Amino acid sequence: MYTTMHSAAPAARPHAARWMLVALWTALLFMLAFASSPICLAHASEGGATITINSRQNVQVAFDAYHVFRADVTESGKASHLDWPSDEVKKATLDFLDSQGYATWIESKGIDLATHDSPQNAAEFIASMMGDSSADLQNDSKDDIDQKDMPALRAQSPQASTFALGLSRALAAACPASVATIQAGEPFVGEGGFWLVTSSQQTLSQEDTAGTSPLWVFLGRDDVEVFEKASVPALEKHVAGNEEGPWNTVLTAYRGQELHFRLAVTLPDNLDAYDEYHMRLLDTLSPGLSLSEKDPSGLIGKIRVLADSKQVPLDSKCLSIESANNKLVIDFGNLRAKGTPWENLKGGSTIQVLYQAHLNEDAVLGAAGNDNVARLEYTSDPLTNALGHTTEVTNRVFTFGLRLRKVDAQSSETLEGARFVLRAKDANQSGSYVQGNGSLGKVAYIFKTESDGAIFVKGIGAGSYDITEIETPKGYERTDTDIHLSIDSELQPETHTLSQVNANMSAETASVEDISADEGIVTVCVKNTRTSTTEPRREHLAQTGVGPVAESLIGCGIACIALVAARAFARRRPHIPHRRY
């Protein structure tokens, strides 16, 4: 907690009353027990001091404020006449202190039990429970203590956190009607003394919010500026074409390619402020993505879990993994529980989940992409253990379709029966030949142009391909050299979008006809030239008959056929001898 206060010079009049020294130092110890940042000074505003709580969170938050100790504040910024602000606060505080051994502590100090209800004694006990020696409060060598004498930084201990959270719960339960509301970033004017501040439950209903650790603030003559100690876990999600990366939020891939997904959770800075801290990851794959087959351990998706880079056994009792209907749910249980892989984690530690998935036959081509969305549920309030959740994070995988047309180089007439093989030159998994469904395999798949003179393959990724013509339609010259095709895309990781698709071909007999980034289809054209020994292919003739030359040729042909037939018939006639009479 950063605390910013500016004040005028203290008055020269000394105060030697021991009770005031105890009360002031107690309040300062409270504040410092939750401090995480240096204290700055600010000038007091007219009409009384204010508290301004600044939020580190990205949403508008509010805080509940409880007046724990009332104090008269002198013009020099000192406190006097420490007292309880109400009977409800007094009872709630003392009941909680008694549950923490307050009466026993009084006896051990030789203090008269009749002073059990004294705010000075209560303040001194609270200071000792915050982890500081009460001997510090017995030092009367300094008469004047005010805001300027506060040390700059003091770390919060787990014991102090547990104690302060318990006191916060007691006050919240006993005094719900007396709570004051402080809006983040807006100055709040309250009665002088010591205030306990916690997060409003209304704030915790929003995404990416968390309750703050209890804040102790002294409201005197100086304006006070506080930075809340709330911290939200950070969730990041990335995808890569292989385990080594590079990792990004967007990617192009071919059907069946093993994609590696990584979810990384950074734990909140104030993890020690929670008695219990639960987390659960919910990951949803679009219909075009499928979790990979089971690994040898029998777990689908080949899941791995790491805690600060150390492998976590998946059979740990604290860990629950479920997958159904394209959803993956990982429950980490209570991260504060003893005897779990999480017990040595602290604020800023990371938990990673890695798994594998691939594009399937339902993969969407083009700019729409195939989404993988995740969010994290977590304990958002150290007082109530209520659950909050992060904003969803998205990875998007793009894939494309290739249409290849085969045409006559002169007439552009489509050619049926051409056969091709496609080889992915920069493939790094499972094989290099493009299969009929867009996946890659080790055995060449032969594509054949249909009656429309085209082939179409769905589910290829960006990259370099060699197109080899292995059979040409009859009467056409075969392309002897491979045709090189290059497809690349421009992706925008910040917006998870596909902004452009580019393609080019190396051969003079091939060209890129059309590229649609929205549809994700690249259309290319390969031309073939007729062989020199083949009569020219006849163009399409109108259905109006034939010319006179053709008619003459046909007539001559018919006459020749008739003559040959007559001579053949004459030769076959039997010989009949001539008889004389």
Buried (B, 14 or more C-beta within 10 A) or exposed (E): BBBBBBBEEBBEEEBEBEBBBBBBBBBBBBBBBBBBBEBEBBEBEEEBBBBBBEBBBEEEBBBBBBBBBBBBBBEBBBBBBBBBBBEBBBBBBBEBBEEBEBBEBBEEEEBEEEEBEBBBBBBBBBBBBBBBEBEEBEEEEEEBBBBBEBEEEBEBBEEBBBBBBBBBBBBBEBBEEBBBEBBBEEBBEBEBBBBBBBBBBEBBEBEBBBBBBBBBBBBBBBBBBBBBBBBBBBBBBBBBBEEEEEBEBBBBBBBBBBBBBBBBBBBBBBBBBBBEBBBBBBBBBBEBBBBBEEEEEEBBBBBBBBBBEEEBEBEBEBBEBEBEEBEBBBBBBBBBBEEBBBEEBEBEBBBBBBBBBBBBBEBBBBBBBBBBBBBBBBBBBBBBBBBBBBEBBBBBBBBBBBBBBBBBBEEEEBBEBBBBBBBBEEBEBEBBBBBEBBBBBEEBBEBEBEEEBBBBBBBBBBBBBBBBBEEBBEBBBEBEEBBBBBBBBEBEEEEBBBEEBBBEBEBEBBEBEEBBBEBBBBBBBBBBBBEEEEEEEEEEEEEEEEEEEEEEEEEEEEEEEEEEEEEEEEEEEEEEEEEEE
